[in-house]
Each structure stands twice: as C-alpha cells, then as structure tokens.
Amino acid sequence: WAYINWLQTDKVLILPSFGIPEDELAFQQIERWMPEYRGRIEMADATDLIQGGGCFNCATWTIDDTKTQLIP
C-alpha cells in the first residue's frame, strides 16, 4: 500500500522505495498504470518516513493554519 503514497507533480512522479525486491515490481506496475509519466518516474528511499504512518503524499500536504484558531 505504501507505494501508492507517491508524490505527483506535473513533471515527475516520485515513488517511495524501501530497499526490498518489491520496489522494482512496484516501479514496473506504476509505470504501466501511469504511461504519461514514462521516463519521468523516480524512486526515493522512504524507509524512515514510512515509520510515521504515511509517505510522500501525506508528508507534503499543506495545512492552512490561517483557518485554525487556538483555544486559550
């Protein structure tokens, strides 16, 4: 499941990798499912990041703190 938590921009798709054999299989499958990114898919080590329960997509969410009020 962690492989689909990629970071997608208009120019590149960054897939998580974990230093295991399944990394290559995930790369091949996602390359097949996302042909518009063929040649523009990169993998980056996410072994430590995934320990927090999310990966690239989750880690790059923008939180609009202007709408958040602190309760005294």
Phi, psi and chi 1 to 4 in degrees:
 res  aa     phi    psi   chi1   chi2   chi3   chi4
   1 TRP       -  -29.3   62.8  -93.7      -      -
   2 ALA   -66.3  -25.2      -      -      -      -
   3 TYR   -66.2  -27.9  -68.7  106.1      -      -
   4 ILE   -81.9   -3.4   62.1  170.6      -      -
   5 ASN   -90.5   56.0 -159.9  -46.1      -      -
   6 TRP   -86.1  172.5   58.5   58.3      -      -
   7 LEU  -107.7  120.1  176.2   59.2      -      -
   8 GLN  -114.6  125.7 -177.8  174.8   -2.8      -
   9 THR  -121.1 -178.6   72.1      -      -      -
  10 ASP   -73.6  -16.9   61.2  -27.9      -      -
  11 LYS  -109.9  -24.1  -61.8 -173.3 -172.3  -48.7
  12 VAL  -151.1  151.7   68.8      -      -      -
  13 LEU  -116.7  121.0 -166.3   66.4      -      -
  14 ILE  -107.2  114.3  -56.4  172.9      -      -
  15 LEU   -96.8  143.6  -58.4  178.7      -      -
  16 PRO   -72.7  147.6   23.4  -28.8      -      -
  17 SER  -130.5  156.9   65.4      -      -      -
  18 PHE  -133.2   11.7  -54.2  101.4      -      -
  19 GLY    70.2   30.6      -      -      -      -
  20 ILE  -125.9  160.2   57.7  176.3      -      -
  21 PRO   -57.9  -29.2  -24.6   33.1      -      -
  22 GLU   -66.0  -17.7  -71.6   82.9   -4.2      -
  23 ASP   -55.4  -46.5  -69.9  -12.4      -      -
  24 GLU   -66.9  -40.1 -177.7   59.2   29.2      -
  25 LEU   -63.3  -43.8  178.5   59.0      -      -
  26 ALA   -61.2  -43.3      -      -      -      -
  27 PHE   -58.5  -48.2 -179.2   91.5      -      -
  28 GLN   -62.4  -42.8  -68.2  169.9    1.1      -
  29 GLN   -67.3  -44.6  -70.5  177.1  -18.0      -
  30 ILE   -68.7  -35.7  -67.9  168.9      -      -
  31 GLU   -61.1  -37.4 -175.1  178.2   49.3      -
  32 ARG   -70.5  -38.7 -171.3  171.5   62.8 -118.4
  33 TRP   -77.3  -22.1  -64.6  -31.1      -      -
  34 MET  -121.8   63.7  -56.3  -72.1  -73.6      -
  35 PRO   -61.0  -24.7   21.7  -30.9      -      -
  36 GLU   -66.9  -14.9   65.6  -86.5   23.3      -
  37 TYR  -104.0    6.3  -77.3   93.9      -      -
  38 ARG   -54.5  127.8 -167.4  170.5  -49.6  -87.0
  39 GLY    84.4   -2.8      -      -      -      -
  40 ARG  -129.4   30.7  -61.4 -178.4  -63.4  133.9
  41 ILE  -110.5  127.5  -59.3  174.7      -      -
  42 GLU  -120.9  152.1  -59.4  -68.1  -26.5      -
  43 MET  -113.3  142.7  -66.4 -166.3   90.7      -
  44 ALA  -136.3  141.2      -      -      -      -
  45 ASP   -62.0  125.9 -178.0   36.9      -      -
  46 ALA  -125.0   19.5      -      -      -      -
  47 THR   -55.8  -44.8  -54.3      -      -      -
  48 ASP   -76.2  -42.3  -68.4  -26.1      -      -
  49 LEU   -59.7  -40.6 -178.3   59.9      -      -
  50 ILE   -65.9  -20.5 -160.3   69.3      -      -
  51 GLN   -61.9  -23.2  -60.9  -57.6  -44.9      -
  52 GLY   -82.4   -2.3      -      -      -      -
  53 GLY    98.4    1.9      -      -      -      -
  54 GLY  -144.8 -175.6      -      -      -      -
  55 CYS  -142.3 -146.6 -150.8      -      -      -
  56 PHE   -59.6  -46.1  -62.3  136.7      -      -
  57 ASN   -61.9  -49.8 -176.9  -85.3      -      -
  58 CYS   -62.3  -40.5  -66.5      -      -      -
  59 ALA   -71.2  -14.3      -      -      -      -
  60 THR  -109.5   12.0   58.2      -      -      -
  61 TRP   -62.8  145.6  -74.5   -4.7      -      -
  62 THR   -96.4  130.1  -58.4      -      -      -
  63 ILE  -108.0  121.1  -61.7  172.0      -      -
  64 ASP   -85.6   96.0 -176.5   -1.5      -      -
  65 ASP   -81.2   -2.1   63.7   -3.4      -      -
  66 THR   -71.8  -18.0   61.9      -      -      -
  67 LYS   -99.9    2.2  -64.7 -179.9 -177.6  178.5
  68 THR  -101.1  128.0  -55.7      -      -      -
  69 GLN  -110.7  136.1  -66.1 -179.1  -14.9      -
  70 LEU   -82.0  137.1  -63.3  175.8      -      -
  71 ILE   -91.9  121.6  -60.4  173.2      -      -
  72 PRO   -66.0      -   13.8  -15.2      -      -
